[in-house]
Amino acid sequence: MKELLGRLRAAFDDLSIRERILVSIVASLFVLLVIYVGVIQTAMDMRSDAEQRVNLAKQQLAVMSRLRREYEDVNGRLSSVEARIKTGPQGNLRTTLESLAQASSVKVESMEPQATPSNENFRETKVEVGLKDVTLAQTVSYLHQIEAADQILSVKSLRMRVRKDKPEYLDVTFTVSSFEPI
């Protein structure tokens, strides 16, 4: 290595003043370029990467905050519903649905109990209700009675078909659930 540096020094000493200045300027520019690419550009790239990571972290924090608010909202509503189930009136679902049907002037065609999954806190009772030859107004009135009942009832599914022989009437099938504490 010393020999190579010695040769370069000798070659530099053999150059004219003008050539020495030119070689010194080129060497200085080369050193500056290496410093810029090796140090400054690398530092700027690292800074840019850090800014991107910070922005991504801020976005993720905003999403997590929004999800936490949604979770707390849903959890609060769930607690409210659970409290209503525990303190609300209990009764036979079929009997309740029949009395609400009479109040809405609807004749229930069928009521079929449905299987329900077990839960450690609440027992769910499901009934599929079938109505035939009802008007839209009667259906809406009956569904409103179910939603407004003192007992906590929930309509889970609803299917309506217009009758082909009587287009002003509907055949309606829906499932209603009630919950009781265990």
C-alpha positions as a printed NumPy array, in Angstrom:
array([[   0.   ,    0.   ,    0.   ],
       [   2.891,    2.334,    0.839],
       [   4.426,    1.554,   -2.517],
       [   1.194,    2.508,   -4.327],
       [   0.953,    5.771,   -2.383],
       [   4.62 ,    6.46 ,   -3.104],
       [   4.073,    6.009,   -6.845],
       [   0.986,    8.245,   -6.777],
       [   2.933,   10.911,   -4.886],
       [   5.795,   10.714,   -7.388],
       [   3.405,   10.949,  -10.324],
       [   1.679,   13.934,   -8.697],
       [   5.05 ,   15.656,   -8.144],
       [   5.914,   15.16 ,  -11.843],
       [   2.783,   17.079,  -12.905],
       [   2.828,   20.74 ,  -13.827],
       [   1.181,   23.285,  -11.487],
       [  -1.848,   23.549,  -13.717],
       [  -2.261,   19.748,  -13.8  ],
       [  -1.784,   19.531,  -10.028],
       [  -4.579,   22.063,   -9.485],
       [  -6.849,   20.182,  -11.873],
       [  -6.104,   16.791,  -10.24 ],
       [  -6.586,   18.344,   -6.76 ],
       [  -9.982,   19.783,   -7.779],
       [ -11.115,   16.441,   -9.275],
       [  -9.891,   14.543,   -6.177],
       [ -11.655,   17.03 ,   -3.884],
       [ -14.898,   16.684,   -5.87 ],
       [ -14.58 ,   12.898,   -5.706],
       [ -14.094,   13.006,   -1.921],
       [ -17.101,   15.34 ,   -1.576],
       [ -19.209,   13.007,   -3.741],
       [ -18.242,   10.006,   -1.644],
       [ -19.061,   11.923,    1.545],
       [ -22.397,   13.07 ,    0.106],
       [ -23.467,    9.638,   -1.149],
       [ -22.008,    7.693,    1.747],
       [ -23.006,    9.901,    4.653],
       [ -25.399,   12.705,    3.801],
       [ -27.645,   10.802,    1.366],
       [ -27.775,    7.79 ,    3.695],
       [ -28.751,   10.043,    6.611],
       [ -31.449,   11.728,    4.508],
       [ -32.825,    8.331,    3.434],
       [ -32.88 ,    7.174,    7.044],
       [ -34.705,   10.367,    8.04 ],
       [ -37.272,    9.848,    5.279],
       [ -37.797,    6.238,    6.374],
       [ -38.224,    7.379,    9.965],
       [ -40.807,    9.985,    8.913],
       [ -42.732,    7.317,    7.002],
       [ -42.677,    5.008,   10.024],
       [ -43.885,    7.848,   12.251],
       [ -46.743,    8.633,    9.84 ],
       [ -47.69 ,    4.961,    9.666],
       [ -47.629,    4.718,   13.457],
       [ -49.87 ,    7.806,   13.711],
       [ -52.344,    6.268,   11.27 ],
       [ -52.343,    2.998,   13.179],
       [ -52.86 ,    4.881,   16.441],
       [ -55.835,    6.737,   14.939],
       [ -57.343,    3.443,   13.76 ],
       [ -56.793,    1.848,   17.174],
       [ -58.38 ,    4.844,   18.905],
       [ -61.409,    4.639,   16.611],
       [ -61.698,    0.879,   17.177],
       [ -61.43 ,    1.371,   20.927],
       [ -64.247,    3.949,   20.882],
       [ -66.373,    1.569,   18.796],
       [ -65.591,   -1.302,   21.164],
       [ -66.531,    0.78 ,   24.206],
       [ -69.755,    1.868,   22.494],
       [ -70.712,   -1.701,   21.577],
       [ -69.699,   -2.968,   25.006],
       [ -71.847,   -0.274,   26.647],
       [ -74.843,   -1.186,   24.503],
       [ -74.28 ,   -4.876,   25.266],
       [ -74.204,   -4.151,   29.002],
       [ -77.43 ,   -2.166,   28.645],
       [ -79.154,   -5.018,   26.805],
       [ -77.892,   -7.57 ,   29.341],
       [ -79.24 ,   -5.414,   32.177],
       [ -82.603,   -5.113,   30.417],
       [ -82.729,   -8.894,   29.956],
       [ -81.951,   -9.512,   33.633],
       [ -84.487,   -6.984,   34.95 ],
       [ -87.099,   -7.145,   32.186],
       [ -90.301,   -9.164,   32.239],
       [ -90.09 ,  -12.817,   31.266],
       [ -92.79 ,  -14.914,   29.659],
       [ -93.613,  -17.614,   27.186],
       [ -92.523,  -16.423,   23.734],
       [ -95.33 ,  -18.163,   21.866],
       [ -97.986,  -16.755,   24.17 ],
       [ -96.531,  -13.26 ,   23.848],
       [ -96.423,  -13.49 ,   20.043],
       [-100.03 ,  -14.722,   19.906],
       [-101.286,  -11.861,   22.08 ],
       [ -99.357,   -9.319,   19.994],
       [-100.844,  -10.853,   16.83 ],
       [-104.349,  -10.416,   18.211],
       [-103.569,   -6.798,   19.087],
       [-102.41 ,   -6.231,   15.488],
       [-105.395,   -8.062,   13.927],
       [-103.146,  -10.678,   12.386],
       [-103.91 ,  -14.381,   12.158],
       [-100.783,  -16.443,   12.746],
       [-100.625,  -19.425,   10.379],
       [ -97.779,  -21.24 ,   12.136],
       [ -95.296,  -20.97 ,   15.007],
       [ -92.392,  -23.377,   14.971],
       [ -89.783,  -23.488,   17.746],
       [ -86.186,  -23.288,   16.482],
       [ -83.024,  -24.795,   17.917],
       [ -80.695,  -22.315,   19.592],
       [ -77.055,  -22.542,   20.64 ],
       [ -76.382,  -22.547,   24.363],
       [ -74.865,  -19.613,   26.19 ],
       [ -73.49 ,  -19.563,   29.723],
       [ -75.353,  -16.378,   30.746],
       [ -78.616,  -16.383,   28.795],
       [ -81.087,  -18.843,   27.339],
       [ -82.366,  -17.904,   23.886],
       [ -85.774,  -19.033,   22.706],
       [ -86.515,  -18.806,   18.981],
       [ -89.791,  -19.171,   17.161],
       [ -90.369,  -19.028,   13.418],
       [ -93.666,  -17.27 ,   12.73 ],
       [ -95.604,  -17.766,    9.496],
       [ -98.31 ,  -15.371,    8.333],
       [-100.481,  -15.886,    5.236],
       [-102.779,  -13.475,    3.446],
       [-101.737,  -10.366,    5.406],
       [-101.442,   -6.818,    4.183],
       [ -98.273,   -4.807,    4.409],
       [ -99.928,   -2.55 ,    7.037],
       [-100.83 ,   -5.575,    9.198],
       [ -97.299,   -6.928,    8.892],
       [ -95.731,   -3.601,    9.852],
       [ -98.129,   -3.22 ,   12.787],
       [ -97.323,   -6.72 ,   14.059],
       [ -93.561,   -6.241,   13.708],
       [ -93.834,   -2.887,   15.49 ],
       [ -95.757,   -4.553,   18.331],
       [ -92.982,   -7.141,   18.63 ],
       [ -90.221,   -4.504,   18.721],
       [ -92.143,   -2.361,   21.261],
       [ -93.077,   -5.249,   23.601],
       [ -92.101,   -5.071,   27.263],
       [ -90.362,   -8.423,   26.939],
       [ -87.098,   -8.107,   25.037],
       [ -87.797,   -9.587,   21.617],
       [ -85.638,   -9.474,   18.535],
       [ -86.66 ,  -10.175,   14.927],
       [ -83.763,  -12.171,   13.476],
       [ -84.863,  -12.838,    9.899],
       [ -87.723,  -11.735,    7.679],
       [ -88.972,  -13.077,    4.348],
       [ -91.926,  -11.629,    2.461],
       [ -93.552,  -12.867,   -0.725],
       [ -96.366,  -11.292,   -2.672],
       [ -99.185,  -13.756,   -3.29 ],
       [ -99.666,  -14.506,   -6.963],
       [-103.417,  -15.049,   -6.643],
       [-103.923,  -11.91 ,   -4.502],
       [-101.182,   -9.303,   -5.188],
       [-102.375,   -7.037,   -2.359],
       [-101.588,   -9.739,    0.223],
       [ -98.304,  -11.16 ,    1.467],
       [ -97.008,  -14.395,    2.884],
       [ -94.545,  -13.493,    5.63 ],
       [ -92.109,  -15.649,    7.575],
       [ -89.82 ,  -14.343,   10.301],
       [ -87.894,  -15.573,   13.311],
       [ -88.25 ,  -13.972,   16.732],
       [ -85.87 ,  -14.5  ,   19.658],
       [ -86.26 ,  -13.809,   23.335],
       [ -83.637,  -14.08 ,   26.033],
       [ -83.822,  -15.07 ,   29.69 ],
       [ -81.085,  -15.128,   32.311],
       [ -79.927,  -18.581,   33.346]])
